[in-house]
Amino acid sequence: MRGEIKAICISEKRGTAKHEIPEAKLIENFGIENDAHAGNWHRQVSLLSYDEVEAFKKRGAQVENGAFGENILMEGYDLKTLSIGTRFICKDVVLELTQIGKQCHSHCEIYKQVGDCIMPREGVFTKVIHGGILKKGDVFEVIQNEEK
């Protein structure tokens, strides 16, 4: 399976909207350089399906890339169907799936605008196994963990 990076987004401070950047340096066991959510934990880099965001937009949502708090917007996968341990490989970068979805403790701005937010059910989280540079348009190869 292959998937294309449609956007890379970061935020320098927690609690602020993520914005798109042309390329990112991913650091092993840390996350994306200059992203507020990077650190030594299991949710270093978040991924969201480009296809799900486009479907959300068709329902009337006016959202920019990064609006759901995603680091990487990726086309070509139904990310929530992958299993924990699945690896995403692009050039030198290796990400490992650590969590599917997340609980939202308070409704985000998108939820307040349109009554729904897809990140809690569609977003996935990864840790950086091997770092490197990623750019919009790069293609990930997915090696699925056989255990479900």
C-alpha positions as CSV (number, residue, x, y, z in Angstrom):
1,M,0.0,0.0,0.0
2,R,1.2,3.5,-0.8
3,G,0.0,6.9,0.3
4,E,0.9,10.5,-0.7
5,I,1.6,13.3,1.7
6,K,-0.8,16.1,0.9
7,A,0.3,18.5,3.7
8,I,2.7,18.7,6.7
9,C,1.6,20.9,9.6
10,I,3.0,22.0,12.9
11,S,2.2,24.4,15.7
12,E,4.9,26.0,17.8
13,K,2.6,26.2,20.9
14,R,0.1,23.7,22.3
15,G,-3.5,24.9,22.0
16,T,-2.9,26.9,18.8
17,A,-3.9,25.9,15.3
18,K,-1.3,24.0,13.2
19,H,-0.1,25.6,10.0
20,E,1.3,24.1,6.8
21,I,5.1,23.9,6.2
22,P,6.8,22.9,3.0
23,E,9.0,20.2,4.6
24,A,9.7,18.8,8.0
25,K,12.6,17.3,9.8
26,L,11.5,14.2,11.8
27,I,13.7,13.3,14.8
28,E,13.9,9.8,16.1
29,N,12.0,9.2,19.3
30,F,10.9,12.8,19.3
31,G,8.7,13.9,16.4
32,I,8.7,16.8,14.0
33,E,11.2,19.6,14.7
34,N,9.6,22.7,16.1
35,D,6.2,21.1,16.7
36,A,4.7,21.7,20.1
37,H,3.5,18.1,20.4
38,A,6.8,16.5,19.8
39,G,8.5,14.7,22.7
40,N,9.3,11.4,24.3
41,W,5.9,9.8,24.2
42,H,3.7,7.6,21.9
43,R,1.9,10.5,20.1
44,Q,4.8,12.2,18.4
45,V,3.3,12.6,14.9
46,S,-0.4,12.5,14.0
47,L,-1.8,11.4,10.7
48,L,-5.1,12.1,9.1
49,S,-6.7,10.9,5.9
50,Y,-6.9,13.5,3.2
51,D,-9.9,11.7,1.7
52,E,-11.8,12.0,5.0
53,V,-11.0,15.7,5.3
54,E,-12.2,16.3,1.7
55,A,-15.5,14.4,2.5
56,F,-15.9,16.6,5.6
57,K,-15.4,19.7,3.5
58,K,-18.2,18.5,1.2
59,R,-20.5,18.6,4.2
60,G,-20.0,22.3,4.5
61,A,-16.9,22.6,6.7
62,Q,-14.5,25.4,5.8
63,V,-11.2,24.0,7.2
64,E,-7.6,24.6,6.3
65,N,-4.8,22.0,6.4
66,G,-3.8,21.4,10.0
67,A,-7.2,22.5,11.3
68,F,-7.8,19.1,13.0
69,G,-4.4,19.2,14.7
70,E,-2.9,16.7,12.2
71,N,0.8,16.8,11.4
72,I,0.5,14.8,8.2
73,L,-2.4,14.8,5.8
74,M,-2.1,11.6,3.8
75,E,-4.1,10.4,0.7
76,G,-4.6,6.8,-0.1
77,Y,-5.4,5.1,3.2
78,D,-8.3,4.5,5.6
79,L,-5.9,5.0,8.5
80,K,-8.2,3.9,11.2
81,T,-8.4,0.4,9.8
82,L,-4.6,-0.2,10.2
83,S,-3.4,-2.1,13.2
84,I,-1.1,-0.9,16.0
85,G,2.5,-1.6,15.0
86,T,1.9,-0.8,11.3
87,R,4.9,1.0,9.8
88,F,4.9,3.9,7.4
89,I,8.2,4.2,5.4
90,C,9.2,7.1,3.3
91,K,12.9,7.5,2.2
92,D,14.8,7.4,5.6
93,V,11.7,8.1,7.7
94,V,10.0,5.2,9.6
95,L,6.9,5.9,11.7
96,E,5.1,3.2,13.8
97,L,1.4,3.4,14.5
98,T,0.9,3.6,18.3
99,Q,-2.8,4.8,18.7
100,I,-5.9,5.0,16.7
101,G,-8.2,7.9,17.4
102,K,-8.3,9.9,20.6
103,Q,-10.7,11.1,23.2
104,C,-11.6,14.8,22.9
105,H,-12.1,16.3,26.4
106,S,-13.6,19.5,25.1
107,H,-15.1,20.3,21.8
108,C,-12.6,22.0,19.4
109,E,-13.4,25.0,17.3
110,I,-14.3,22.8,14.3
111,Y,-16.8,21.0,16.3
112,K,-18.3,24.3,17.5
113,Q,-18.5,25.5,13.8
114,V,-20.1,22.4,12.2
115,G,-21.1,20.1,15.0
116,D,-18.5,17.4,14.3
117,C,-14.8,16.7,14.3
118,I,-13.1,13.8,12.5
119,M,-9.8,13.7,14.3
120,P,-11.1,11.6,17.4
121,R,-12.3,8.8,15.1
122,E,-10.2,9.2,11.9
123,G,-6.8,10.4,13.2
124,V,-3.9,8.1,14.2
125,F,-0.7,8.6,16.1
126,T,2.8,7.4,15.5
127,K,6.2,7.5,17.0
128,V,9.4,8.2,14.9
129,I,11.5,5.0,14.7
130,H,13.9,6.6,12.2
131,G,14.2,10.3,11.3
132,G,14.7,12.2,8.1
133,I,13.2,14.9,5.9
134,L,9.6,14.7,4.5
135,K,8.0,17.0,1.9
136,K,4.6,17.5,0.5
137,G,4.2,15.0,-2.4
138,D,6.4,12.3,-0.8
139,V,5.0,8.8,-0.9
140,F,4.8,6.4,2.1
141,E,4.9,2.7,1.8
142,V,2.9,1.0,4.5
143,I,3.9,-2.3,6.0
144,Q,0.9,-3.6,8.0
145,N,1.3,-5.4,11.2
146,E,-0.3,-8.8,10.8
147,E,-1.7,-8.8,14.4
148,K,-5.0,-7.1,14.9
